[in-house]
Amino acid sequence: MSNSDSTITTAIAWCLAWGDGRNPQFSHEILQQTRQAVKLGQEVPEPTRSLVKQAGQLFEEIEFPDQLTQLRDKYPDLWNQPTRIGLVYGGATKIKGYVFESAKLQDIRGASALLDAINLVDLPAFFGKPQISQWLKENFPELQQALIPELIIYSTGGNILAFCPAAFVHDLANAIERRYTEQTLTANSCAVGDTFKLLELRFGLLHDSIEQTPWLDWYLKEQNNHLVEAYFGRPKSGEDAVDLFQNRKSFNELAGKLAGKFNQRRSGNDLPTEKRPSRRYPPMFETHPYLVRDDTERRCAIARVTKLPGEPWFSDTLARKRIVGQNAKREKEQIWYYKNSIFHWQFGNIRRYWRVDKVKSWVRKFDEFLRRSQERSPSEHYLRYYGDIKPKEVKEALNLTEIGNHSQGFVAYIYADGNNMGGYIQKIRTPQAYQDFSEDISLATEESVYIALATHLHPHRLENLTPEPGSPDRNGTIVHPFEIITIGGDDVLLIVPANKALDIAKTIGEEFERILLEIGGMNPEKKYIISSPEIISTSIIPHRYQGKTAEPSQCLLSTSMGVLITAKATPIYYAKQLTEQLLKSAKSRAKELKKQNYYGGTVDFLVMKSVTMISSKISSFREQGLNKSFTEKQSLKLYAAPYTLHELGGLIKTAEALKQSGFPRSQLYQIRTLLERGKNTAILNYRYFRVRLGAKEQELLKVQFEEAWCRAKTNNGNLAPWMFKADEKKSIYETIWRDLVDIYPFTEESVLENVEQQQTKVEIGQ
């Protein structure tokens, strides 16, 4: 029995041994002995031996039956087991609204860290860990004894799914919602639960009279019915209808039921089967038109902090975000909170204040990853990132100005999300598989981010900063030049220097797939690799950049990313909205390419040099300004985004080739302007400027741009600067030239070039 199997068996046996009541049917001593025996593979106490056997049989022995009556005849104990198993699902909702409520990075960082503390520390601590036992004892005294760590199926990505004894389903759901409200005051949360028969954990939802449940014979007769297809799915080529039925009639069906209840409760609807109010602990604060407001969220302020720059007004909610943000960054200026009596309240004769345990920032987790990698391979990531710099000398960047100092005041937002996750989850049949999948995705996401940052960034020494009034002068300080807003499940939100953004995005996508394939290689049961040789061999066809040189797409799961390159002064909330639109565009491109057997990652990016550049949605901006139709059968698309990961690497190489060729920058911009005048005019002007280059530079441009991107479909020529894209209605010509011009200033070579030019001007007195 594997560790994962043992954990799930322990959880189910615990619930069965506890029973349906609020008091256990066996003593706590027997329950704990049973738990330890299963965990260590030892002999189980006699009173609970049959229950442990039933829990083990559920997933280790039983085969999927053609007729349900086969289970009744072969496993009567499981069939007649009266004890029900509780299952609870919950977590934070409307997360972005809470995290990005404030416009300041310090408060955004604190809000994200506070949610992480609840998601990753507090909720798992409900299940038998001492950190939060006092809070449970005060608010849910009976719940504490009923929970053990093995009951948790997963608690990553901002959500938790866990077993519990049937009588405590609503207590646990209420505790989850209450913890979010008490800690954050204003963050929304939701938790739901239900109880299920023992056999339902293995075979999905069953009728009260189990034998009356429609089963495989019924499905095979009705599989073409539209309602049946909507519920079970339509078999695709190579898929068996029986597999679809088994995928649905599994633990996955229970998770789907809870997800439906979760959405109902989140929307404020009452659930007729539950005796809980629709909003158990709603976040709500009264307002008054004549009270002082805080400086960012416009809530009623409770204190003005004179010991912070700008002497800001804080509401209770904002104060918690700020102190948690400072805690995560290990800032020293925290006395304003702990010494201010307004943040305390009297509890008997004891003065108490709200506090959260020390939060480990993502930068500290990144440093721990580097240290672990040093133990495995000293030259791998640790030395590549730190070089000769001592880690103790490196501080965390406090704001966007310090991150942008690495790239002339420009930063980039990277927002990543997983592809094909929903389709993969629909095929998960057991709690063990849910648990393993959650852990694998979290590991792959987190480590891919760390590897990308270690590969392309180095600690940066701050220079030419103008300190804010009342703030210390940080010039000369060495900092980590990035900010990880959140990493949750398959979601990532980063802020990095603009000149490394595309490289980092590409590496995140590649490493995510590599890590999953590596995990699958070590455990054949984790099927992350594409099994069809035909799909793998044809996955390189959709690439527009030297498709034959691309690595075939072999992983079933991947990531799409939106990358926004913008000035440090761009409001964070506005930048976040644009980055979400870019991510949506990249995911749409991934869905299109999946039809052509490409399962890999995609990236859409935008360079926004001024805040007023886009006044509407990015899709509208591109449709109205960058798409030109000259005839009914031909149109021009003056950009080529989104890109596959292979294409993005080619775009970066082509930009480097343009620099090496000595192509005058003024002519780069001139050709971009001439794109709007039509296909032939743009080709003519490109060739005119090209022939003025030297023979070596012409050859470099020919290989890296014309032959790599712009080859004609019907002959050996090229259409530079255009690429041909066939469409059902018309011929489309698209180009990467505008994208090349946009990213040109944000490559490392270009930044160094600009710095050298500025230094030269200073030396000659300009």
Secondary structure, DSSP 4 states (H G I P E B T S, - for coil): --HHHHHHHHHHHHHHHH-SSSS-SS-HHHHHHHHHHHHHT-PPPGGGHHHHHHHHHHHHTPPPPSSTHHHHHH-HHHHT----EEEEEEEEESHHHHHTTSSSHHHHHHHHHHHHHIIIIIHHHTTT-GGGHHHHHHH-TTHHHH--GGGEEE--TTEEEEEEEGGGHHHHHHHHHHHHHHHHSS-EEEEEEEEE-TTHHHH----SSGGGS--HHHHHHHTTSHHHHHHH----TT--HHHHHHHHSSHHHHHHHHHHHHHHHHTTPPPTT--S-SSSS-------TTSPBPSSS-PBP-EE-TTSTT--EE-HHHHHHHHHHHHHTT-S--HHHHT-GGGEEEETTEEEE---PPP--HHHHHHHHHHHHHHH-TTTTHHHHHTTS-GGGEEEP-SHHHHHGGGTTEEEEEEEEEESHHHHHTT--SHHHHHHHHHHHHHHHHHHHHHHHHHH---EE--S--PPTTSPP-TT-EEE--EEEEEETTEEEEEEEGGGHHHHHHHHHHHHHHHHHHHHHH-TTS--B---HHHHHHTTTT-SS-GGGSPPP-BS-EEEEEEEEEETTS-HHHHHHHHHHHHHHHHHHHHHHHTTT--S-EEEEEEESSGGG-SS-HHHHHHHHSEEEEETTEEEES---SEEHHHHHHHHHHHHHHHHHT--HHHHHHHHHHGGG-HHHHHHHHHHHHHTS-HHHHHHHIIIIIHHH-B-SSSS-B-TT-EEEE-SSSEEEE-SHHHHHHHGGGSHHHHHHHHHHHHHHHHTT-
